[in-house]
Amino acid sequence: MVDELLSQYPLRGVTRSEVVGLLGEPTPTDKWDEWDMIYVLGPTDYMPIDHEWLVIKLDERNRVSKYRVVQD
């Protein structure tokens, strides 16, 4: 589902407030300290104890400079 979302709404260059408008407030967590916005997507299909996360890095203008889906 996240792949479809990201293909329809590429996040690069989008402002923080636009991300929040699209996805809601980020997930509060102490994971992924090097990223600015973190969203838990839910458990992975093949390992239900692991989760997928959407992590987002913002630039100095508060715009998305990079993002990726990671597992933990």
NORUR-V452165 format. One record per pair of residues at least 4 apart in sequence whose ideal C-beta (glycine too) atoms are under 6 Angstrom apart, sorted by the first residue. I is the first residue (numbers start at 1). J is the second residue. D is the distance in whole Angstrom. If there is no record, write none. Layout:
BEGIN
i->I j->J d->D
i->I j->J d->D
END
This chain:
BEGIN
i->2 j->41 d->6
i->2 j->69 d->6
i->5 j->9 d->6
i->11 j->64 d->5
i->11 j->67 d->5
i->12 j->64 d->5
i->13 j->63 d->6
i->14 j->18 d->5
i->14 j->19 d->6
i->14 j->64 d->5
i->15 j->62 d->6
i->15 j->63 d->5
i->16 j->58 d->6
i->16 j->62 d->5
i->19 j->23 d->6
i->20 j->25 d->6
i->23 j->39 d->6
i->26 j->37 d->4
i->26 j->38 d->5
i->26 j->39 d->6
i->27 j->38 d->5
i->27 j->39 d->5
i->27 j->40 d->5
i->29 j->38 d->6
i->32 j->38 d->5
i->32 j->55 d->5
i->35 j->55 d->4
i->35 j->57 d->6
i->36 j->57 d->6
i->36 j->58 d->4
i->37 j->56 d->4
i->38 j->53 d->6
i->38 j->55 d->5
i->39 j->54 d->4
i->40 j->51 d->6
i->40 j->53 d->6
i->41 j->52 d->4
i->41 j->54 d->6
i->43 j->48 d->5
i->43 j->51 d->6
i->44 j->50 d->5
i->44 j->52 d->6
i->44 j->71 d->6
i->50 j->71 d->5
i->52 j->69 d->6
i->52 j->71 d->5
i->53 j->70 d->5
i->54 j->69 d->6
i->55 j->70 d->6
i->56 j->64 d->6
i->56 j->67 d->4
i->57 j->65 d->5
i->57 j->66 d->5
i->58 j->62 d->5
i->59 j->63 d->5
i->59 j->65 d->4
END
